[in-house]
């Protein structure tokens, strides 16, 4: 079963209710989280460059398209801060993103 981090109905809506396609998309998303996004919090602790900013933006969109609401919200907060140019990200934002990433990974590794 999904954790509170995922809104299954929102994710299914993005694939016109096709449950098999949604499961396939979730499998790809899970792999992306592990391979492409897991180190993102560490990259944010330095001086994030354009590549890191694009990665945050990509995570925000991907999370939204599968119904990963907590992760989407966290990535949105980081994305806004990066785009505003208001200086460094505070550690609380980075820690929340790290926690949301790990929670999503754990949820996708649990039986549904």
Secondary structure, 3 states (H helix, E strand, C coil): CCCCCECHHHHHHCCCCCHHHHHHHHHHHHHHHHHHHCCHHHHHCCCCCHHHHHHHHHHHHHHHHHCEHHHHHHHHHHHHHHHHCCCCCCHHHHHHHHHHHHHHHHHHHCCC
